[in-house]
Amino acid sequence: MAGIEEKNTMEEQQPKEKYEGTNDEEKDPIKIFESIVAKYGKMMNLNMFKYFHSPGFNKKHPQNVNTISYILDGKNVKVGCMCGASLDLTDYNKLDKV
């Protein structure tokens, strides 16, 4: 029990990071990417792309390989797949407001 209490106090003392959410989300690059898309991009398009290009969806997307790549390039937020498909997720209307 004492070990658990010490761990909790250490987590409370850490300063809050730039990204909102749990510590696991802050360390996971995909979660960071998704939070950026949710804020400045087109989340529905990302969800559809992930669905149609998920591992095992068809023969172009092998079952044992994560085929999706997440790309942050300056002001562009993109997602790509090893099958050759890519999608620009940037919502420029949201970027203009920043």
C-alpha positions as CSV (number, residue, x, y, z in Angstrom):
1,M,0.0,0.0,0.0
2,A,2.8,2.4,0.8
3,G,4.3,2.0,-2.6
4,I,1.0,3.0,-4.3
5,E,0.6,6.1,-2.1
6,E,4.2,7.2,-2.9
7,K,3.5,6.8,-6.6
8,N,0.3,8.9,-6.5
9,T,2.1,11.7,-4.7
10,M,4.9,11.7,-7.3
11,E,2.4,12.0,-10.1
12,E,0.6,14.9,-8.4
13,Q,3.8,16.8,-8.0
14,Q,4.8,16.6,-11.7
15,P,4.0,19.8,-13.6
16,K,1.2,19.6,-16.2
17,E,2.5,19.1,-19.8
18,K,1.7,21.1,-22.9
19,Y,-0.8,18.5,-24.1
20,E,-4.0,17.8,-22.2
21,G,-4.9,14.2,-21.1
22,T,-3.3,11.4,-19.2
23,N,0.4,10.8,-19.1
24,D,0.0,7.8,-21.4
25,E,-1.6,10.0,-24.1
26,E,1.2,12.5,-23.8
27,K,3.9,9.9,-24.5
28,D,2.0,8.2,-27.3
29,P,2.7,10.0,-30.6
30,I,-0.5,8.7,-32.2
31,K,-2.6,10.1,-29.3
32,I,-0.7,13.5,-29.8
33,F,-1.4,13.3,-33.5
34,E,-5.1,12.6,-32.9
35,S,-5.4,15.5,-30.5
36,I,-3.9,17.8,-33.0
37,V,-6.3,16.6,-35.7
38,A,-9.2,17.0,-33.3
39,K,-8.2,20.6,-32.6
40,Y,-7.1,21.7,-36.1
41,G,-8.1,19.0,-38.5
42,K,-10.8,16.7,-39.8
43,M,-11.3,14.0,-37.3
44,M,-14.1,12.2,-39.3
45,N,-11.8,11.9,-42.3
46,L,-9.0,10.4,-40.1
47,N,-11.5,7.9,-38.6
48,M,-12.6,6.8,-42.0
49,F,-9.1,6.5,-43.3
50,K,-8.1,4.4,-40.3
51,Y,-11.1,2.1,-40.9
52,F,-10.5,1.5,-44.6
53,H,-6.7,1.2,-44.2
54,S,-6.6,-0.9,-41.1
55,P,-4.4,-4.0,-41.0
56,G,-6.3,-6.9,-42.4
57,F,-9.0,-4.8,-44.2
58,N,-8.1,-6.4,-47.5
59,K,-5.1,-7.9,-49.3
60,K,-3.4,-4.5,-49.8
61,H,-3.3,-4.2,-46.0
62,P,-1.5,-7.2,-44.4
63,Q,-2.9,-8.5,-41.2
64,N,0.4,-8.3,-39.2
65,V,1.6,-4.9,-40.4
66,N,0.4,-1.5,-39.3
67,T,0.0,0.2,-42.7
68,I,-0.8,3.7,-41.6
69,S,1.8,6.5,-41.2
70,Y,1.0,9.8,-39.4
71,I,2.7,12.9,-40.8
72,L,3.0,16.3,-39.3
73,D,4.7,18.6,-41.7
74,G,4.7,22.3,-40.8
75,K,1.1,23.3,-41.0
76,N,0.1,20.2,-42.8
77,V,-1.5,17.3,-41.0
78,K,-1.5,14.1,-43.1
79,V,-2.0,10.4,-42.9
80,G,-0.7,7.9,-45.4
81,C,-0.8,4.2,-46.0
82,M,1.7,1.8,-47.5
83,C,-0.8,0.9,-50.2
84,G,-0.2,4.4,-51.7
85,A,-3.2,6.3,-50.4
86,S,-2.7,9.5,-48.5
87,L,-5.1,12.2,-47.1
88,D,-4.5,15.8,-46.0
89,L,-6.4,16.2,-42.8
90,T,-5.6,19.9,-42.3
91,D,-8.7,22.1,-41.8
92,Y,-7.3,25.5,-42.9
93,N,-10.3,27.3,-41.6
94,K,-9.3,26.2,-38.1
95,L,-5.7,27.1,-38.6
96,D,-6.6,30.7,-39.7
97,K,-8.2,31.2,-36.3
98,V,-5.0,30.3,-34.4
